[in-house]
Amino acid sequence: MENQNILVADASDIEKAGFYKKTYKHLALAVLAFILVETILIKTVPVEVIVWMFSGRFIWLFIIGLFWLGSILANNMAFHPSRDKQYLGLGLYVILEAIIFLPMIYIAAGYAGSPDILMQAALTTFFMFAGLTAVVFFTNTDFSFLRTILIVGGVLSLGIIVVGAIFGFNLGLWFSAGMAVLASASILYQTDQIKTKYGTEQYVGASLQLFASVMLLFWYILRIFMSRRN
């Protein structure tokens, strides 16, 4: 007998606890899978290929475009009724994140001036994520109003990134700080959605949404740390 996909807000305390446990378990597994895939890529992808990925502004735009299209596909699969397709979508998104992170991880690990910069950025991201999650669960504040802010901010930031890539100017520390704030808002919003809008059987899709927000935060936290070492 298949489990019923009950709205989390209407579920019993036991059903809610089960959904939250599965969601954050899958989030943790996605992070571990990202680390594994990234490690394999760093060890196997030729340096020339990694350098090629960030050597030209239009090459990077092409990679971003492929990442965006792949993200849409992965997201749709993660909410498919078939559990197999849900896992396939989550796995695809993990691989996409590992690929787009590859040049920056390579630079951070080899040229940022300190081998522990990745760990510092990862720990900062973790503690920020934990704090933001606690705010949502313990204050019972409605963060649904952030949806409009995230849409407008996402469109504007994407436009700035594209323009910056085309004309070759550095977006700078303040842009990274602003994007870290936007990623934090996304974590607040997605966590709020987990409490109210998801069904109890949609934990794979919920974990993908959280994973995307966490990786966005990690990206810009790492950029901030790297800029401080230059």
C-alpha positions, 0 to 999 in steps of 0.5 A: 500500500502506497503512502498518502501524500498529505500536506505537511501542514495537515499531517500529524506530528509523527508524519511531520517528523517523518517528513522532516527527517527524510528531507534533511537526511536526503539533503545531507546525502546530497551534500556528501554526494556532491563532495564525492563527485567533486573529489572525483572530478578534481582528480580525474578532469585534466587541468587544461579542461578546468582552465578552459571552463573559466578562460573565456567569458562566453564559455562560462555563459554557455556553462551557466546556460546548460546548468540552468536548463539542467536545473529545470529538468532536475527540478521537474524530475524531483517532483515526478510521481515516480520515486525513481525519477525523483532520485534521478533528478536529485542525482542529476542536480548534484552532478550539475552543481559539482561541474559548475563548482569545479573551476572555483573549487580548483582555484580555492584549493590551489591558489587561494593562499590557504588550504583550509579556505574550503573548510572555513567556507563550508563551516560558515555555510553550515552554521548559517544554514543551521541558524536560518533553519532554527529561525523558521522552526522556532519562531513560527514566522511566515516567510512566504513574503520572500517569494517576490523578493527572491524572484525579483532578486534572482532575475536582477542578479542573473542579468548582472552576472550575464552583463558582467560576463559579456563585458568582462568586469568583476562583480566584486565583494559587495555583489557576493555579499548581496547574493549571500543575503539572497541565498539566506532569504532563499533558505528561509523561504524554502524551509517555510515552504517545507512546513506548509506547502509540501506533501509528506511524500515530496521529501526528495523534491524538498531536499533538492530545493534546500540543497540548491539554496545551500549550494548558492550560499556556499558559492558566495561565501567561498567567493567572499573568503577567496576575495579576502585572501587576494 
